[in-house]
Amino acid sequence: MFIYNQNYPIITQELLNRYARHLSLSLVGINGQQRLGSSKVICIGAGGLASTILLYLCASGVGTIGIIDNDYVEVSNLQRQIIYNTYHINRLKVDCAKQELLKINPKCQINTYHTILSDYNSIEIIKKYDIIIDCTDNLIVRYVLTKTSLFLNKIIVYGAISQFQGQLSIFNFQGASSYKDLYPSINSINLVNNCTAEGVLGILPGIIGILQATETIKLILGIGTSMQNKILFYDALKMKFKEIYIHSQYTSMQYYKWFSKKYKKDKLFKPLFQLYSPIPIISGRLYTNLRKNYKCQIIYIGSNKMNKAFNDSYIIELTLIEIQNSLNQLKKISQEKLIILSCRTKMKALLTTLFLHRHNISSIVVDLKYISN
């Protein structure tokens, strides 16, 4: 069990009124509500899963909530991301989520991070929180989060969804299993299945998100049994839940640190410490120079109509599915031209360059902000 901040909120009449239904539960009571009020939780991602989680944790009295996401609200989000509405379109998700949460509970401390979790900022952000809730659909971020949580000995409440199915587990709790026990290497990425191409039933994030919020509250209160060393699968079409045991290998912080110290120089174990190869993300000046001096092929992942950064008739626009089905053509292009990838949020381009690298196709990523500025 992790150590809580002992600066419990003062018991006031407002607290007694607001959380009356909690206080009447023998396993919660005043002490439990104070534990909730002193706890610090962060959601990695502010999409469908986080929408439900944030609403319930804030309403339940969690004292400090962090939200990290770099995306903007789009009309297609409203089908499943219930914390947002039509008036939020084209605004930052973290700002809109904070606005809505403070309407529910003005006493809740909401910290927002308009960025992507990375090797450069993960320790500085994650160390401030007791529990990390994994709501991301980005595997690069998920592996960074896994590595950081192992070193900081932080609990992860994991959730994932796709089409009509969802998953739930608890990682790094009391020496239990981690995400790397499920997927030891990022090479197991399926390009399409880990982005938005597959689609998802609108209500599914709500179901899995509520389960994640429930597990988080149980961990804070220290009640019930948790999902460590197990993963829960939910099938909405069959309305069935199934649990599977996870065999632990990459577990405690002590083991991970010992392993890294002993084998860090061993080339055989290099992939364990370098979760993904450095991906060149070029600057605006380098982008301009490359276009002048080399044959380049710009590939925009998604619809270029969403961005005015590129004004070039030679740009190829491809979806993730089209990229997966165009490997032969892309390999031919890479033999004659330098492939430069981009997308609106950069993350699809990063996933694509990893996918292409696995098929011996070289590419680099350009950040749109470098071009538009």
Backbone hydrogen bonds, N-H to C=O, Kabsch-Sander energy under -0.5 kcal/mol:
donor,donor_aa,acceptor,acceptor_aa,energy
8,Y,6,Q,-2.2
12,T,10,I,-0.6
16,L,12,T,-2.2
17,N,13,Q,-2.3
18,R,14,E,-3.0
19,Y,15,L,-2.2
20,A,17,N,-1.1
23,L,19,Y,-2.7
24,S,20,A,-1.3
25,L,22,H,-2.0
28,V,25,L,-1.5
29,G,22,H,-1.2
29,G,25,L,-1.1
32,G,28,V,-2.1
33,Q,29,G,-2.1
34,Q,30,I,-2.2
35,R,31,N,-1.9
36,L,32,G,-2.2
37,G,33,Q,-2.1
38,S,34,Q,-1.4
39,S,35,R,-0.7
39,S,36,L,-0.9
41,V,64,T,-2.6
42,I,131,I,-2.1
43,C,66,G,-2.8
44,I,42,I,-0.5
44,I,133,I,-2.8
45,G,43,C,-1.0
45,G,68,I,-2.3
51,S,47,G,-2.0
52,T,48,G,-1.1
53,I,49,L,-2.0
54,L,50,A,-3.2
55,L,51,S,-1.4
56,Y,52,T,-2.0
57,L,53,I,-2.7
58,C,54,L,-2.3
59,A,55,L,-2.1
60,S,56,Y,-1.9
61,G,57,L,-0.7
61,G,58,C,-0.9
62,V,57,L,-2.2
63,G,36,L,-2.1
64,T,39,S,-1.8
65,I,109,Q,-3.0
66,G,41,V,-2.8
67,I,111,N,-2.4
68,I,43,C,-2.0
69,D,113,Y,-2.1
73,V,91,R,-2.8
77,N,74,E,-1.6
78,L,74,E,-0.6
78,L,75,V,-0.9
79,Q,76,S,-0.6
80,R,77,N,-1.9
81,Q,77,N,-2.8
82,I,80,R,-1.2
84,Y,81,Q,-1.8
88,H,85,N,-2.2
89,I,86,T,-1.3
90,N,73,V,-3.4
91,R,88,H,-2.1
93,K,71,D,-2.2
96,C,92,L,-2.1
97,A,93,K,-2.9
98,K,94,V,-2.0
99,Q,95,D,-2.1
100,E,96,C,-2.1
101,L,97,A,-2.5
102,L,98,K,-2.2
103,K,99,Q,-0.8
104,I,100,E,-0.9
104,I,101,L,-0.6
105,N,101,L,-2.7
108,C,105,N,-1.7
109,Q,63,G,-3.0
110,I,108,C,-0.7
111,N,65,I,-2.8
111,N,109,Q,-0.6
113,Y,67,I,-2.5
115,T,113,Y,-1.9
121,N,118,S,-0.7
122,S,118,S,-2.2
125,I,121,N,-1.9
126,I,122,S,-3.0
127,K,123,I,-2.0
128,K,125,I,-1.3
129,Y,126,I,-2.0
130,D,40,K,-2.4
131,I,40,K,-1.6
132,I,155,I,-2.9
133,I,42,I,-3.1
134,D,132,I,-0.6
134,D,157,V,-2.0
135,C,44,I,-1.5
135,C,133,I,-0.9
139,L,137,D,-0.6
142,R,138,N,-2.0
143,Y,139,L,-2.2
144,V,140,I,-1.9
145,L,141,V,-2.8
146,T,142,R,-2.2
147,K,143,Y,-2.4
148,T,144,V,-2.5
149,S,145,L,-2.7
150,L,146,T,-1.8
151,F,147,K,-1.7
152,L,148,T,-2.4
153,N,149,S,-1.0
154,K,149,S,-2.1
155,I,130,D,-0.9
156,I,171,F,-2.4
157,V,132,I,-2.7
158,Y,156,I,-0.8
158,Y,169,S,-2.4
159,G,134,D,-1.1
160,A,167,Q,-1.6
162,S,165,Q,-2.5
163,Q,199,G,-2.0
164,F,162,S,-0.6
165,Q,162,S,-2.6
166,G,234,Y,-2.1
167,Q,160,A,-2.7
168,L,232,L,-1.6
169,S,158,Y,-1.9
170,I,227,M,-1.0
170,I,230,K,-0.5
171,F,156,I,-3.0
172,N,177,S,-2.6
174,Q,172,N,-0.6
176,A,173,F,-1.0
181,D,178,S,-1.5
182,L,178,S,-0.6
182,L,179,Y,-1.1
183,Y,179,Y,-2.4
188,S,185,S,-1.5
189,I,186,I,-1.7
191,L,189,I,-0.6
194,N,190,N,-1.3
195,C,192,V,-1.8
198,E,192,V,-0.5
201,L,163,Q,-2.7
204,L,201,L,-1.5
206,G,203,I,-0.5
207,I,203,I,-1.5
208,I,204,L,-2.3
209,G,205,P,-2.4
210,I,206,G,-2.2
211,L,207,I,-1.7
212,Q,208,I,-2.3
213,A,209,G,-2.5
214,T,210,I,-2.4
215,E,211,L,-2.5
216,T,212,Q,-2.2
217,I,213,A,-2.3
218,K,214,T,-2.3
219,L,215,E,-2.1
220,I,216,T,-2.2
221,L,217,I,-2.5
222,G,218,K,-1.8
223,I,218,K,-1.8
229,N,170,I,-0.6
230,K,227,M,-1.6
231,I,244,I,-2.2
232,L,168,L,-3.2
233,F,231,I,-0.5
233,F,242,K,-3.4
234,Y,166,G,-2.7
235,D,240,K,-2.5
236,A,164,F,-2.9
236,A,234,Y,-0.6
239,M,235,D,-1.2
240,K,235,D,-1.6
242,K,233,F,-2.3
244,I,231,I,-2.1
246,I,229,N,-2.5
247,H,245,Y,-0.5
251,T,249,Q,-1.2
256,Y,252,S,-2.3
257,K,253,M,-2.5
258,W,254,Q,-2.3
259,F,255,Y,-2.8
260,S,256,Y,-2.5
261,K,257,K,-2.2
262,K,258,W,-2.1
263,Y,259,F,-2.4
264,K,260,S,-1.3
266,D,263,Y,-1.7
267,K,265,K,-0.6
269,F,266,D,-1.4
270,K,267,K,-1.1
272,L,269,F,-1.4
273,F,269,F,-0.7
273,F,270,K,-1.1
274,Q,270,K,-2.3
275,L,273,F,-0.9
282,I,280,P,-0.6
282,I,365,V,-2.4
287,Y,283,S,-2.4
288,T,284,G,-2.2
289,N,285,R,-2.3
290,L,286,L,-2.7
291,R,287,Y,-2.0
292,K,288,T,-1.5
293,N,289,N,-2.2
294,Y,290,L,-2.3
296,C,294,Y,-0.6
297,Q,338,L,-2.8
299,I,340,I,-2.9
300,Y,298,I,-0.5
300,Y,316,I,-2.7
301,I,299,I,-0.5
301,I,342,S,-3.0
302,G,300,Y,-0.9
302,G,318,L,-1.7
304,N,302,G,-0.6
306,M,303,S,-1.8
307,N,304,N,-1.9
315,I,312,D,-1.3
316,I,298,I,-2.6
317,E,315,I,-0.5
318,L,300,Y,-2.2
318,L,316,I,-0.6
323,I,319,T,-2.0
324,Q,320,L,-2.1
325,N,321,I,-1.5
326,S,323,I,-1.4
330,L,326,S,-2.5
331,K,327,L,-2.3
332,K,328,N,-1.7
333,I,329,Q,-2.2
334,S,330,L,-2.4
335,Q,331,K,-0.9
335,Q,332,K,-0.5
336,E,332,K,-0.6
336,E,333,I,-1.4
337,K,333,I,-3.0
338,L,295,K,-2.9
339,I,337,K,-0.6
340,I,297,Q,-2.6
340,I,338,L,-0.5
341,L,339,I,-0.5
341,L,364,I,-3.3
342,S,299,I,-1.8
350,L,346,K,-1.9
351,L,347,M,-2.4
352,T,348,K,-2.3
353,T,349,A,-2.3
354,L,350,L,-1.7
355,F,351,L,-2.3
356,L,352,T,-2.9
357,H,353,T,-2.1
358,R,354,L,-1.7
359,H,355,F,-0.6
359,H,356,L,-1.1
360,N,357,H,-1.9
361,I,356,L,-2.3
362,S,360,N,-0.5
364,I,339,I,-2.1
365,V,280,P,-2.5
366,V,341,L,-2.5
367,D,282,I,-0.9
370,Y,367,D,-1.5
371,I,367,D,-0.7
371,I,368,L,-0.9
372,S,368,L,-2.6
373,N,369,K,-1.3
